[in-house]
Amino acid sequence: MSAMPESIGLVGVGTIGSSMIRGLCKMEGAKPKFIISPRGAAKAQALKEEFPDLITIAGSNQEVVEAVKCVIIAVLPKQVDEVLKELTFRPEQQVLSVIASLPYNSLKEAIVPATECAVGVPLPAVARRQGATLVMPQG
């Protein structure tokens, strides 16, 4: 997941997911388009209003996955199994989970046939483009 993709999908628009998107929308230079799930409707609408040219709210989580090459999964730990089993990924997709309790190997199994994935642990400071984010595996 080295280069910035043209579009990024977000499944789960809670505190961490919306903070990540907000930070990415504020970066310098060319920005990707974001397709976000209706999950967390108030936060999704707030992002759309703040960044109307960059944000599109999809009708479902699967619509997010179908629209992009890079998908960020940012649902609550108690929702992750239910959400992932309902999603169908493509082999060429990149998937980043920001669910700290989801082991890397479990993510890898859940996104088949996609193979490129990572688990990240961002903090809400990413909205201000500050702080560190742990990512596993590297590269």
Secondary structure as UniProt FT lines:
FT   STRAND          7..11
FT   HELIX           15..25
FT   STRAND          33..36
FT   HELIX           41..50
FT   TURN            52..54
FT   STRAND          55..57
FT   HELIX           61..67
FT   STRAND          70..73
FT   HELIX           77..79
FT   HELIX           80..85
FT   TURN            91..92
FT   STRAND          94..97
FT   TURN            100..101
FT   HELIX           104..110
FT   TURN            111..113
FT   STRAND          116..121
FT   HELIX           124..128
FT   STRAND          134..136
//
